Amino acid sequence: MMDQIKGEIDRSPNKSLLLLSSILLYLTMMGAVPSHGATVSGLGGHSCDAFMRRVEDQNEAAIDGYVSWAQGFISGYNWTNNANKDIKIGHGGLIIWVIDYCGTNPDKKYYEAIQIFVERHSKVP
């Protein structure tokens, strides 16, 4: 049976690539799951407290990772929102906002902080 499967995979690299991609996608989707059912991967699943510890340690590489995650989240919002109200903020402004929010809400998840940021900055005046 294994020889037959291996033969199929050898003869059909596109099928094996599709199978591998499907398995990787499934494994990726097993990340942190917020209460509303969406999957959160990467640094977004960490706590605000974890982010604040990186700030206190002045770990610039880690902070950049968190900010990059947030910028990707915001870019995804900008790409998909129907109100055509893009959120525009620089690296420094985003760090200041997240430090303020996470400093007062250490038990929240980092993705929740960024969701709050988007909710507060996406309202059309």
C-alpha positions in Angstrom: 0.0 0.0 0.0 2.8 2.5 0.9 4.6 1.7 -2.3 1.4 2.4 -4.2 1.0 5.8 -2.4 4.6 6.6 -2.9 4.3 5.8 -6.6 1.3 8.1 -6.9 3.1 10.9 -5.1 6.2 10.4 -7.4 4.0 10.5 -10.5 2.0 13.5 -9.4 4.1 16.3 -7.8 1.2 18.7 -8.1 -1.0 16.4 -6.0 1.7 15.9 -3.4 2.2 19.7 -3.2 -1.5 20.2 -2.7 -1.6 17.5 0.0 1.4 19.0 1.7 -0.1 22.5 1.5 -3.4 21.3 2.9 -1.6 19.6 5.9 0.4 22.7 6.6 -2.7 24.9 6.4 -4.5 22.6 8.8 -1.6 22.7 11.2 -1.3 26.5 11.0 -5.0 26.8 11.7 -4.5 25.0 15.0 -3.1 28.2 16.6 -4.8 30.3 19.3 -8.5 30.6 18.8 -10.3 33.7 20.1 -13.8 33.5 21.6 -15.5 34.4 18.3 -13.9 31.5 16.5 -11.2 33.1 14.3 -7.7 31.8 14.3 -4.8 33.9 15.6 -1.3 32.9 14.7 2.1 34.3 15.8 2.6 37.0 18.2 -1.0 38.1 18.2 -1.8 35.1 20.5 0.6 36.4 23.2 -0.6 38.4 26.2 -0.2 42.1 26.5 1.9 41.3 29.6 4.3 39.4 27.3 4.5 42.4 25.0 5.1 44.8 27.9 8.0 42.5 29.2 9.7 42.9 25.8 9.2 46.7 26.1 10.7 46.7 29.6 13.6 44.6 28.4 14.0 47.1 25.5 14.1 44.1 23.2 13.9 46.0 19.9 13.8 42.8 17.7 10.8 41.4 19.6 9.0 44.8 19.7 9.5 45.1 15.9 8.0 41.6 15.6 4.9 42.7 17.6 4.5 45.9 15.6 4.9 44.0 12.3 2.2 41.6 13.4 -0.1 44.6 14.2 0.7 46.3 10.9 -0.2 43.1 9.1 -3.5 42.9 11.0 -4.2 46.6 10.2 -3.3 46.1 6.5 -5.7 43.1 6.4 -8.4 45.3 7.8 -7.6 48.1 5.3 -7.7 45.5 2.5 -11.1 44.0 3.4 -13.1 46.8 5.0 -16.2 47.9 3.1 -16.3 51.5 4.4 -13.1 52.3 2.5 -11.8 54.0 5.7 -8.2 53.1 5.8 -6.4 53.2 9.1 -3.0 55.0 8.7 -0.5 55.2 11.5 3.2 55.2 11.7 5.4 52.7 13.5 6.1 55.0 16.5 2.4 56.0 16.9 1.3 52.4 16.9 4.0 51.5 19.5 2.9 54.3 21.8 -0.8 53.4 21.5 -0.2 49.7 22.2 2.1 50.4 25.1 -0.6 52.6 26.7 -3.3 50.0 26.1 -1.3 46.9 27.1 0.2 48.7 30.1 -3.3 49.1 31.5 -4.7 45.8 30.3 -1.9 43.2 30.8 -4.3 40.2 30.9 -5.7 40.9 27.4 -4.3 39.1 24.4 -2.1 41.2 22.0 -4.6 40.6 19.1 -7.4 42.1 21.3 -5.3 45.2 21.8 -5.0 45.6 18.0 -8.7 44.8 17.5 -9.5 47.6 19.9 -7.1 49.9 18.1 -8.8 49.1 14.8 -12.3 49.6 16.2 -11.4 53.0 17.7 -9.6 54.2 14.5 -11.9 52.9 11.9 -15.0 54.9 12.8 -16.0 57.3 10.1 -16.4 60.8 11.6 
